[in-house]
Amino acid sequence: MTFNRVILAGNLTRDPEEKHIPSGKLVVSFGLAINNGKDKEPDFFDIEAWDKTGELCCKYLKKGSPVLIEGKLKQERWEKDGQKHSRVKIVAAGIQFLNQGKAQAKDEQPGDDQPPF
């Protein structure tokens, strides 16, 4: 049996960046910082959100936005100049926008189109 699930709460470190892969699917990426307390260094994670979830991230989130993310770990591996490299990203399955009371894009507020968590 295997299990791959994470839940993180933090703030975006940069505005969401969108791109379309060759198949036409939308993938949105952004960084997330998790504060570990007053005297500890924060942790930083790379996040991917796909399709409708990604669209909503671009519409409502910006650098500094607080979010709760539920997703899975994804390890990427590649080789460059004979050196093997890898990194771990979080692929978001659900994102809860934590500052719903504030307008974030064009005086709109997340509503029914927000992805469920």
Buried (B, 14 or more C-beta within 10 A) or exposed (E): EEEEEBEBEBBBBEBBEBEEEEEEEBBBBBBBBEEEEEEEEEEEBBBBBBEEBBBBBBBBBBEEBBBBBBBEEEEEEEEEEEEEEEEEBBBBBBBBBEBEEEEBEEEEBBEEEBBEE
